[in-house]
């Protein structure tokens, strides 16, 4: 994990504002929002995460999303230009899936 992502995760855990380079964390009354290059890529609530690549399926976007998802036992991988979400540890979620196709606006229960 990149140093910026370690700092980002720390800010998410502490529910505090963070801005470094192209990544920003904003805390609202209801969620923690993660921005990459000004695009909201994650909205983290108490019981769910809403994810988006904002149609930028880049290595950096996937890396930031993976850093967030690693907190909950999930990760994104790519096969034949398609992104998938994998749950390595189902105990972190009420959902009993292992691999689903990623799409912008996907909701993951945590």
N, CA, C and O of each residue as an XYZ file, in Angstrom:
440
protein
N       0.851     -1.174      0.000
C       0.000      0.000      0.000
C       0.898      1.240      0.000
O       1.909      1.294      0.702
N       0.516      2.208     -0.783
C       1.278      3.455     -0.890
C       1.152      4.276      0.395
O       0.174      4.147      1.132
N       2.149      5.118      0.651
C       2.136      5.945      1.868
C       0.915      6.865      1.909
O       0.316      7.053      2.968
N       0.548      7.435      0.769
C      -0.617      8.312      0.732
C      -1.872      7.533      1.133
O      -2.759      8.074      1.793
N      -1.941      6.270      0.734
C      -3.103      5.451      1.079
C      -3.110      5.086      2.558
O      -4.175      4.994      3.168
N      -1.947      4.880      3.131
C      -1.871      4.628      4.573
C      -2.381      5.836      5.354
O      -3.113      5.685      6.332
N      -1.991      7.032      4.921
C      -2.461      8.258      5.567
C      -3.954      8.458      5.337
O      -4.668      8.924      6.225
N      -4.420      8.107      4.146
C      -5.839      8.207      3.829
C      -6.653      7.285      4.741
O      -7.680      7.697      5.280
N      -6.206      6.058      4.913
C      -6.895      5.094      5.774
C      -6.924      5.595      7.218
O      -7.940      5.472      7.901
N      -5.820      6.154      7.672
C      -5.759      6.709      9.022
C      -6.794      7.819      9.196
O      -7.466      7.884     10.226
N      -6.926      8.691      8.195
C      -7.907      9.784      8.256
C      -9.333      9.231      8.250
O     -10.204      9.751      8.947
N      -9.571      8.185      7.470
C     -10.899      7.567      7.452
C     -11.224      6.985      8.815
O     -12.318      7.194      9.340
N     -10.286      6.263      9.385
C     -10.504      5.659     10.714
C     -10.752      6.723     11.782
O     -11.572      6.531     12.680
N     -10.042      7.844     11.678
C     -10.189      8.920     12.657
C     -11.323      9.876     12.313
O     -11.618     10.799     13.072
N     -11.954      9.652     11.168
C     -13.060     10.493     10.694
C     -12.664     11.961     10.672
O     -13.365     12.821     11.204
N     -11.509     12.228     10.034
C     -11.017     13.599      9.981
C     -10.701     14.023      8.551
O     -10.483     13.189      7.671
N     -10.681     15.325      8.341
C     -10.358     15.882      7.035
C      -8.927     15.523      6.665
O      -8.042     15.462      7.518
N      -8.719     15.286      5.362
C      -7.395     14.926      4.861
C      -7.279     15.411      3.428
O      -8.220     15.275      2.645
N      -6.135     15.973      3.082
C      -5.848     16.326      1.696
C      -4.357     16.206      1.483
O      -3.554     16.828      2.179
N      -4.008     15.396      0.510
C      -2.610     15.226      0.138
C      -2.565     14.872     -1.343
O      -3.163     13.890     -1.782
N      -1.858     15.675     -2.088
C      -1.707     15.463     -3.520
C      -3.078     15.415     -4.191
O      -3.809     16.405     -4.149
N      -3.444     14.298     -4.806
C      -4.688     14.197     -5.561
C      -5.829     13.549     -4.778
O      -6.887     13.270     -5.343
N      -5.622     13.310     -3.493
C      -6.588     12.587     -2.664
C      -7.101     13.480     -1.541
O      -6.333     14.192     -0.894
N      -8.407     13.430     -1.322
C      -9.025     14.261     -0.287
C     -10.108     13.466      0.432
O     -10.844     12.700     -0.191
N     -10.200     13.653      1.746
C     -11.236     13.047      2.581
C     -12.056     14.182      3.190
O     -11.507     15.119      3.770
N     -13.374     14.085      3.050
C     -14.274     15.067      3.648
C     -15.272     14.324      4.523
O     -15.885     13.347      4.092
N     -15.426     14.790      5.740
C     -16.398     14.206      6.660
C     -17.678     15.022      6.610
O     -17.648     16.244      6.752
N     -18.806     14.342      6.408
C     -20.104     15.006      6.440
C     -20.852     14.497      7.680
O     -20.314     13.707      8.455
N     -22.078     14.951      7.856
C     -22.880     14.485      8.990
C     -23.204     13.001      8.891
O     -23.413     12.344      9.911
N     -23.249     12.464      7.670
C     -23.709     11.088      7.479
C     -22.662     10.127      6.941
O     -22.819      8.912      7.065
N     -21.593     10.652      6.344
C     -20.624      9.759      5.717
C     -19.242     10.395      5.657
O     -19.043     11.564      5.988
N     -18.310      9.578      5.223
C     -16.963     10.041      4.918
C     -16.802      9.890      3.413
O     -16.990      8.799      2.875
N     -16.460     10.964      2.740
C     -16.349     10.958      1.289
C     -14.885     11.007      0.891
O     -14.101     11.782      1.438
N     -14.530     10.160     -0.079
C     -13.165     10.089     -0.574
C     -13.148     10.579     -2.018
O     -13.904     10.096     -2.862
N     -12.281     11.540     -2.285
C     -12.168     12.132     -3.611
C     -10.784     11.865     -4.195
O      -9.778     11.890     -3.485
N     -10.752     11.610     -5.496
C      -9.503     11.460     -6.238
C      -9.592     12.392     -7.441
O     -10.490     12.249     -8.271
N      -8.681     13.332     -7.541
C      -8.704     14.349     -8.609
C     -10.051     15.062     -8.666
O     -10.533     15.395     -9.749
N     -10.661     15.298     -7.503
C     -11.930     16.008     -7.434
C     -13.162     15.166     -7.720
O     -14.279     15.682     -7.684
N     -12.984     13.890     -8.002
C     -14.104     12.976     -8.263
C     -14.358     12.109     -7.038
O     -13.427     11.530     -6.480
N     -15.627     12.018     -6.616
C     -15.953     11.202     -5.447
C     -15.917      9.727     -5.826
O     -16.738      9.259     -6.614
N     -14.951      8.995     -5.254
C     -14.804      7.574     -5.568
C     -15.385      6.674     -4.479
O     -15.611      5.488     -4.716
N     -15.628      7.222     -3.296
C     -16.206      6.408     -2.230
C     -16.986      7.284     -1.265
O     -16.588      8.405     -0.946
N     -18.106      6.744     -0.809
C     -18.931      7.355      0.218
C     -19.111      6.285      1.289
O     -19.798      5.288      1.064
N     -18.499      6.487      2.446
C     -18.469      5.465      3.488
C     -19.465      5.837      4.587
O     -19.327      6.869      5.243
N     -20.467      4.981      4.775
C     -21.480      5.157      5.809
C     -21.205      4.150      6.930
O     -20.244      3.386      6.848
N     -22.029      4.142      7.964
C     -21.846      3.202      9.076
C     -22.008      1.749      8.647
O     -21.342      0.864      9.185
N     -22.893      1.498      7.679
C     -23.198      0.111      7.328
C     -23.006     -0.225      5.857
O     -23.323     -1.338      5.436
N     -22.488      0.722      5.062
C     -22.286      0.459      3.646
C     -21.245      1.408      3.057
O     -20.924      2.452      3.625
N     -20.734      1.002      1.898
C     -19.822      1.841      1.120
C     -20.387      1.923     -0.288
O     -20.760      0.907     -0.874
N     -20.448      3.125     -0.826
C     -20.848      3.325     -2.211
C     -19.573      3.665     -2.980
O     -18.879      4.625     -2.646
N     -19.268      2.875     -4.011
C     -18.020      3.023     -4.754
C     -18.269      3.493     -6.179
O     -19.307      3.203     -6.774
N     -17.292      4.227     -6.715
C     -17.359      4.661     -8.104
C     -15.942      4.885     -8.631
O     -15.065      5.365     -7.913
N     -15.743      4.534     -9.876
C     -14.484      4.859    -10.541
C     -14.609      6.196    -11.265
O     -13.626      6.720    -11.788
N     -15.821      6.742    -11.294
C     -16.124      7.964    -12.035
C     -15.692      7.818    -13.493
O     -15.262      8.777    -14.134
N     -15.817      6.608    -13.989
C     -15.457      6.223    -15.353
C     -13.967      6.369    -15.628
O     -13.558      6.411    -16.788
N     -13.140      6.448    -14.571
C     -11.687      6.486    -14.701
C     -11.145      5.171    -14.150
O     -10.722      5.120    -12.995
N     -11.148      4.133    -14.934
C     -10.675      2.811    -14.509
C      -9.149      2.767    -14.617
O      -8.589      2.074    -15.466
N      -8.498      3.518    -13.740
C      -7.043      3.624    -13.762
C      -6.439      2.816    -12.628
O      -7.131      2.381    -11.707
N      -5.139      2.629    -12.717
C      -4.400      1.929    -11.666
C      -4.527      2.690    -10.346
O      -4.689      2.076     -9.292
N      -4.454      4.013    -10.397
C      -4.537      4.827     -9.183
C      -5.921      4.737     -8.553
O      -6.039      4.595     -7.336
N      -6.966      4.817     -9.368
C      -8.328      4.707     -8.839
C      -8.522      3.358     -8.167
O      -9.048      3.285     -7.056
N      -8.105      2.306     -8.826
C      -8.250      0.959     -8.263
C      -7.432      0.817     -6.981
O      -7.876      0.175     -6.029
N      -6.261      1.404     -6.953
C      -5.414      1.338     -5.767
C      -6.058      2.042     -4.567
O      -6.039      1.512     -3.456
N      -6.628      3.233     -4.787
C      -7.308      3.956     -3.701
C      -8.521      3.169     -3.208
O      -8.734      3.042     -2.003
N      -9.319      2.640     -4.146
C     -10.488      1.847     -3.751
C     -10.055      0.585     -3.003
O     -10.696      0.194     -2.027
N      -8.991     -0.041     -3.445
C      -8.504     -1.235     -2.752
C      -8.021     -0.922     -1.343
O      -8.212     -1.725     -0.430
N      -7.407      0.219     -1.162
C      -6.974      0.617      0.180
C      -8.185      0.738      1.099
O      -8.151      0.279      2.241
N      -9.253      1.355      0.601
C     -10.477      1.498      1.399
C     -11.102      0.131      1.662
O     -11.457     -0.191      2.796
N     -11.230     -0.663      0.613
C     -11.881     -1.968      0.746
C     -11.098     -2.924      1.636
O     -11.685     -3.809      2.260
N      -9.783     -2.758      1.702
C      -8.966     -3.651      2.537
C      -9.349     -3.550      4.013
O      -9.122     -4.485      4.781
N      -9.930     -2.413      4.408
C     -10.375     -2.235      5.789
C     -11.534     -3.181      6.127
O     -11.792     -3.457      7.298
N     -12.223     -3.672      5.104
C     -13.437     -4.466      5.305
C     -13.338     -5.874      4.718
O     -14.346     -6.577      4.649
N     -12.163     -6.295      4.299
C     -11.973     -7.654      3.802
C     -12.348     -7.859      2.341
O     -12.627     -8.985      1.930
N     -12.358     -6.791      1.550
C     -12.665     -6.884      0.123
C     -11.487     -6.356     -0.684
O     -10.623     -5.660     -0.151
N     -11.458     -6.686     -1.963
C     -10.526     -6.045     -2.883
C     -11.039     -6.137     -4.306
O     -11.869     -6.984     -4.636
N     -10.527     -5.245     -5.139
C     -10.877     -5.208     -6.554
C      -9.731     -5.819     -7.340
O      -8.563     -5.521     -7.090
N     -10.075     -6.672     -8.290
C      -9.088     -7.178     -9.223
C      -9.643     -7.030    -10.637
O     -10.841     -6.824    -10.832
N      -8.760     -7.138    -11.606
C      -9.153     -6.945    -12.997
C      -8.846     -8.196    -13.792
O      -7.778     -8.791    -13.648
N      -9.797     -8.593    -14.638
C      -9.600     -9.729    -15.532
C     -10.234     -9.363    -16.870
O     -11.415     -9.023    -16.924
N      -9.457     -9.431    -17.945
C      -9.940     -9.095    -19.284
C     -10.621     -7.721    -19.310
O     -11.709     -7.573    -19.866
N      -9.979     -6.730    -18.711
C     -10.429     -5.331    -18.693
C     -11.700     -5.102    -17.878
O     -12.270     -4.013    -17.938
N     -12.152     -6.081    -17.129
C     -13.333     -5.951    -16.282
C     -12.903     -6.005    -14.836
O     -12.095     -6.849    -14.449
N     -13.453     -5.091    -14.027
C     -13.160     -5.076    -12.597
C     -14.151     -5.967    -11.858
O     -15.333     -6.022    -12.198
N     -13.648     -6.664    -10.841
C     -14.468     -7.503     -9.973
C     -14.150     -7.172     -8.521
O     -13.030     -6.779     -8.194
N     -15.133     -7.334     -7.664
C     -14.916     -7.197     -6.221
C     -14.902     -8.593     -5.634
O     -15.792     -9.404     -5.893
N     -13.881     -8.858     -4.841
C     -13.709    -10.165     -4.218
C     -13.734     -9.999     -2.700
O     -13.124     -9.078     -2.156
N     -14.438    -10.887     -2.035
C     -14.457    -10.908     -0.574
C     -13.640    -12.098     -0.104
O     -14.049    -13.249     -0.255
N     -12.487    -11.806      0.463
C     -11.628    -12.874      0.955
C     -12.130    -13.403      2.292
O     -11.861    -14.546      2.659
N     -12.856    -12.566      3.009
C     -13.334    -12.929      4.341
C     -14.799    -12.532      4.459
O     -15.112    -11.371      4.723
N     -15.689    -13.484      4.266
C     -17.117    -13.180      4.296
C     -17.615    -12.764      5.674
O     -18.694    -12.182      5.779
N     -16.864    -13.045      6.726
C     -17.335    -12.697      8.063
C     -17.450    -11.182      8.253
O     -18.105    -10.724      9.189
N     -16.810    -10.395      7.360
C     -16.868     -8.943      7.489
C     -18.121     -8.362      6.845
O     -18.312     -7.146      6.847
N     -18.975     -9.219      6.294
C     -20.146     -8.726      5.588
C     -21.312     -9.687      5.745
O     -21.124    -10.891      5.921
N     -22.519     -9.138      5.679
C     -23.710     -9.977      5.699
C     -23.941    -10.650      4.355
O     -24.703    -11.613      4.265
N     -23.294    -10.155      3.321
C     -23.476    -10.688      1.980
C     -22.620    -11.943      1.817
O     -21.491    -11.997      2.306
N     -23.150    -12.938      1.138
C     -22.417    -14.200      0.981
C     -21.944    -14.385     -0.453
O     -22.169    -15.438     -1.050
N     -21.289    -13.371     -1.010
C     -20.728    -13.510     -2.351
C     -19.220    -13.483     -2.260
O     -18.652    -13.038     -1.262
N     -18.581    -13.959     -3.300
C     -17.127    -13.883     -3.367
C     -16.676    -12.946     -4.482
O     -15.803    -12.109     -4.256
N     -17.243    -13.063     -5.671
C     -16.851    -12.210     -6.777
C     -18.093    -11.625     -7.451
O     -19.009    -12.358     -7.825
N     -18.114    -10.310     -7.602
C     -19.175     -9.673     -8.373
C     -18.535     -8.629     -9.272
O     -17.466     -8.105     -8.960
N     -19.177     -8.333    -10.371
C     -18.677     -7.345    -11.315
C     -18.840     -5.950    -10.716
O     -19.906     -5.592    -10.217
N     -17.770     -5.180    -10.776
C     -17.779     -3.806    -10.284
C     -18.513     -2.913    -11.273
O     -18.360     -3.060    -12.486
N     -19.306     -1.991    -10.755
C     -19.922     -0.948    -11.570
C     -19.991      0.311    -10.719
O     -20.028      0.239     -9.491
N     -20.007      1.462    -11.379
C     -20.076      2.734    -10.665
C     -21.397      2.841     -9.920
O     -22.470      2.658    -10.496
N     -21.302      3.144     -8.619
C     -22.478      3.237     -7.768
C     -22.759      1.955     -7.000
O     -23.767      1.863     -6.300
N     -21.888      0.973     -7.121
C     -22.087     -0.292     -6.415
C     -22.063     -0.058     -4.903
O     -21.264      0.731     -4.397
N     -22.939     -0.747     -4.203
C     -23.038     -0.614     -2.741
C     -22.557     -1.908     -2.109
O     -23.009     -2.995     -2.467
N     -21.634     -1.777     -1.164
C     -21.106     -2.923     -0.429
C     -21.534     -2.768      1.030
O     -21.227     -1.766      1.676
N     -22.249     -3.777      1.541
C     -22.646     -3.757      2.947
C     -21.436     -4.098      3.807
O     -20.687     -5.026      3.503
N     -21.253     -3.337      4.883
C     -20.112     -3.593      5.776
C     -20.591     -3.827      7.193
O     -19.779     -4.059      8.088
